């Protein structure tokens, strides 16, 4: 009896070899995400518990393959692989992923690795140290690819948050050791003194710091830690980055 995490596992499924790459789309290419989405759902309706998806791992030597050339791995080719694995989980499917096969097809296998090294006898796959090393690197790369998440992320935008200080707004930075503010000078001098190092970047108008040159648009100035700094100028707009208390060493 086969068990999985101390529970009985019924091993029943089908073959879905086009999840990683597809050769019937006018040549070799990646399958569409809608096609990948439909496959696990169909298998689940059939009460499958696993799918043999060998093109998720057996993918060598073609343009959409994970390594199109020996030692060159295409990060973009892992995207459909990640998507297929992610869509299998909600359907309760366990993908079986071989890393090579004995066929000489577009998606590659033993023979592809052998050709890369000028070998022709499949026995060399078990004895030639170069071929064994190339196979091990392929397996390691595919397995380690599952550690990171390469799914597209929505851009994180820092939005300006008003503060109690006139003419100042704060951007909420994801890093505790970095603070970014927006300053707009008025008729009175504005204090920009801090305990850590600072950078002031003028965006519009002119700003005059206590010491140093007058700041015009796109002109930055570095303020050393602990230095006194006051800004004057009419309707000057600046970005002010600094290390907060305890953020500078």
C-alpha positions as CSV (number, residue, x, y, z in Angstrom):
1,X,0.0,0.0,0.0
2,X,1.3,3.4,-1.0
3,X,1.1,6.1,1.7
4,X,1.7,9.8,1.7
5,X,2.1,11.6,5.0
6,X,0.8,8.6,6.8
7,X,-2.3,8.5,4.7
8,X,-3.2,6.0,1.9
9,X,-2.5,7.4,-1.5
10,X,-4.3,6.0,-4.6
11,X,-1.8,6.3,-7.5
12,X,-4.0,6.9,-10.5
13,X,-3.5,9.4,-13.3
14,X,-2.6,10.2,-16.9
15,X,0.1,11.7,-19.0
16,X,0.2,15.5,-19.7
17,X,3.5,16.0,-21.6
18,X,2.6,19.4,-23.1
19,X,2.5,21.4,-19.8
20,X,6.1,22.7,-20.1
21,X,6.5,23.0,-23.9
22,X,4.3,22.4,-26.9
23,X,5.3,21.3,-30.4
24,X,1.9,21.8,-32.1
25,X,1.6,25.5,-32.1
26,X,3.3,26.1,-35.4
27,X,6.6,24.9,-34.0
28,X,8.0,24.4,-30.5
29,X,6.8,27.0,-28.0
30,X,5.3,27.4,-24.6
31,X,1.7,26.4,-24.0
32,X,-0.9,29.1,-23.3
33,X,-1.8,29.6,-19.6
34,X,-5.4,28.8,-20.4
35,X,-4.4,25.4,-21.7
36,X,-2.3,24.8,-18.6
37,X,-5.2,25.8,-16.4
38,X,-7.6,23.3,-18.2
39,X,-5.4,20.3,-18.0
40,X,-5.3,19.8,-14.1
41,X,-9.1,20.5,-14.0
42,X,-9.8,17.8,-16.6
43,X,-7.5,15.3,-14.7
44,X,-9.3,16.0,-11.5
45,X,-12.7,15.3,-13.1
46,X,-11.3,11.9,-14.0
47,X,-10.4,11.4,-10.3
48,X,-6.7,11.4,-11.1
49,X,-4.3,11.9,-8.2
50,X,-1.1,12.4,-10.2
51,X,0.0,13.4,-13.7
52,X,3.1,12.4,-15.6
53,X,4.3,15.8,-16.9
54,X,7.8,15.0,-18.2
55,X,8.2,18.3,-20.2
56,X,8.3,20.1,-16.9
57,X,11.7,18.5,-16.2
58,X,12.8,17.0,-19.6
59,X,13.4,20.2,-21.4
60,X,16.7,20.5,-23.2
61,X,18.1,22.0,-26.4
62,X,15.1,23.8,-28.0
63,X,14.2,27.5,-28.0
64,X,11.5,27.3,-25.3
65,X,13.5,24.7,-23.2
66,X,14.8,25.7,-19.8
67,X,18.4,25.2,-21.1
68,X,18.3,26.0,-24.8
69,X,22.1,25.5,-24.9
70,X,24.4,23.6,-22.6
71,X,25.0,25.5,-19.4
72,X,22.5,28.3,-20.4
73,X,19.3,28.4,-18.4
74,X,16.4,30.6,-19.5
75,X,14.5,32.0,-16.5
76,X,11.5,32.8,-18.7
77,X,11.1,29.2,-19.6
78,X,10.5,28.3,-16.0
79,X,7.3,30.4,-15.9
80,X,5.0,27.8,-17.5
81,X,6.6,25.2,-15.3
82,X,5.8,27.2,-12.1
83,X,2.3,27.8,-13.4
84,X,1.6,24.2,-14.1
85,X,2.8,23.1,-10.6
86,X,0.8,25.9,-8.9
87,X,-2.4,24.9,-10.8
88,X,-2.0,21.2,-10.0
89,X,-2.1,21.8,-6.2
90,X,-5.6,23.1,-5.8
91,X,-6.8,20.1,-7.9
92,X,-5.1,17.6,-5.5
93,X,-2.6,16.4,-8.2
94,X,1.0,15.3,-7.7
95,X,3.1,15.9,-10.8
96,X,5.6,13.2,-11.7
97,X,8.5,15.0,-13.3
98,X,11.2,13.0,-15.1
99,X,14.4,14.9,-15.9
100,X,15.3,13.1,-19.1
101,X,14.1,10.5,-21.5
102,X,15.7,8.3,-24.2
103,X,13.8,9.9,-27.2
104,X,15.3,12.3,-29.7
105,X,12.4,14.8,-29.8
106,X,12.2,18.6,-29.8
107,X,12.2,18.7,-26.0
108,X,15.5,16.9,-25.6
109,X,16.7,14.1,-23.3
110,X,19.7,11.8,-23.0
111,X,20.6,12.1,-26.7
112,X,20.5,15.9,-26.6
113,X,23.1,16.0,-23.8
114,X,25.2,13.4,-25.6
115,X,25.1,15.4,-28.9
116,X,26.3,18.5,-27.0
117,X,29.4,16.7,-26.1
118,X,29.9,14.9,-29.4
119,X,28.9,11.5,-27.9
120,X,26.7,8.9,-29.6
121,X,26.5,5.8,-27.4
122,X,23.8,6.0,-24.7
123,X,26.1,3.9,-22.4
124,X,28.2,7.1,-22.1
125,X,25.4,8.6,-20.1
126,X,26.3,6.4,-17.2
127,X,30.1,6.4,-17.6
128,X,31.3,9.7,-19.1
129,X,32.1,12.2,-16.3
130,X,31.3,15.2,-18.5
131,X,27.9,13.9,-19.4
132,X,27.1,12.9,-15.9
133,X,28.1,16.4,-14.7
134,X,25.9,18.0,-17.3
135,X,22.9,15.8,-16.3
136,X,23.5,16.6,-12.6
137,X,23.6,20.4,-13.3
138,X,20.3,20.1,-15.2
139,X,18.6,18.3,-12.3
140,X,20.1,20.6,-9.7
141,X,18.9,23.7,-11.6
142,X,15.4,22.5,-12.1
143,X,15.1,21.4,-8.5
144,X,16.5,24.6,-7.1
145,X,14.2,26.6,-9.3
146,X,11.4,25.6,-7.0
147,X,13.0,27.4,-4.1
148,X,12.4,30.9,-5.5
149,X,9.2,32.4,-6.8
150,X,9.4,33.8,-10.3
151,X,5.7,34.6,-10.7
152,X,5.1,38.2,-11.9
153,X,4.6,40.6,-9.0
154,X,2.5,43.7,-9.0
155,X,4.7,46.8,-8.7
156,X,4.9,48.2,-5.2
157,X,4.3,52.0,-5.2
158,X,5.3,54.2,-2.3
159,X,2.6,56.8,-1.9
160,X,3.0,60.1,-0.1
161,X,1.5,60.3,3.4
162,X,1.0,63.8,4.9
163,X,2.7,64.6,8.2
164,X,2.0,67.1,11.0
165,X,4.9,69.3,9.8
166,X,4.0,71.9,7.3
167,X,5.3,71.3,3.8
168,X,6.5,67.7,4.5
169,X,5.1,64.4,3.5
170,X,6.5,60.9,4.2
171,X,6.8,57.9,1.8
172,X,6.4,54.6,3.7
173,X,9.5,52.7,2.8
174,X,9.6,48.9,3.2
175,X,13.1,49.2,4.6
176,X,13.4,50.3,8.3
177,X,16.9,51.8,7.7
178,X,15.8,54.2,5.0
179,X,13.3,57.1,5.1
180,X,12.2,59.2,2.1
181,X,10.3,62.5,2.4
182,X,8.9,65.2,0.2
183,X,9.7,68.8,1.3
184,X,8.1,72.0,-0.1
185,X,9.7,75.2,1.2
186,X,7.6,78.2,2.1
187,X,8.4,81.7,3.4
188,X,10.2,80.5,6.5
189,X,13.3,78.4,6.8
190,X,12.7,74.6,7.0
191,X,14.8,72.5,9.4
192,X,16.3,69.4,7.7
193,X,18.8,68.5,10.4
194,X,19.1,64.8,11.2
195,X,21.3,62.4,13.2
196,X,22.2,60.3,10.2
197,X,23.6,61.0,6.7
198,X,21.1,62.6,4.3
199,X,20.7,63.3,0.6
200,X,18.6,66.2,-0.7
201,X,17.5,66.2,-4.3
202,X,15.8,69.3,-5.8
203,X,12.8,68.6,-8.1
204,X,11.5,72.2,-8.8
205,X,12.4,75.8,-7.9
206,X,15.6,76.6,-6.0
207,X,16.5,75.7,-2.5
208,X,19.3,77.2,-0.4
209,X,20.8,75.0,2.3
210,X,22.7,76.4,5.3
211,X,25.9,75.6,3.6
212,X,26.8,74.4,0.2
213,X,25.6,75.4,-3.3
214,X,22.1,76.5,-4.3
215,X,20.0,73.5,-5.4
216,X,18.3,73.7,-8.7
217,X,16.2,70.9,-10.3
218,X,17.9,67.5,-10.5
219,X,20.8,68.8,-8.3
220,X,21.6,66.7,-5.3
221,X,23.6,67.5,-2.2
222,X,25.0,65.1,0.5
223,X,24.6,66.2,4.1
224,X,27.0,64.4,6.6
225,X,25.6,62.8,9.7
226,X,24.9,65.3,12.5
227,X,25.4,68.4,10.3
228,X,23.0,71.3,10.8
229,X,20.9,71.9,7.7
230,X,18.2,74.5,7.1
231,X,16.5,75.1,3.8
232,X,15.2,78.4,2.4
233,X,13.5,79.1,-1.0
234,X,10.1,79.8,-2.4
235,X,8.1,76.8,-3.4
236,X,11.1,74.6,-3.9
237,X,10.3,70.9,-4.0
238,X,12.8,68.3,-2.8
239,X,13.1,64.7,-2.1
240,X,14.9,64.1,1.2
241,X,16.3,60.6,2.0
242,X,17.9,59.9,5.3
243,X,18.8,57.1,7.7
244,X,16.5,57.4,10.8
245,X,17.7,57.3,14.4
246,X,19.8,54.1,14.9
247,X,19.8,53.5,11.1
248,X,23.3,54.8,10.5
249,X,26.5,53.4,11.9
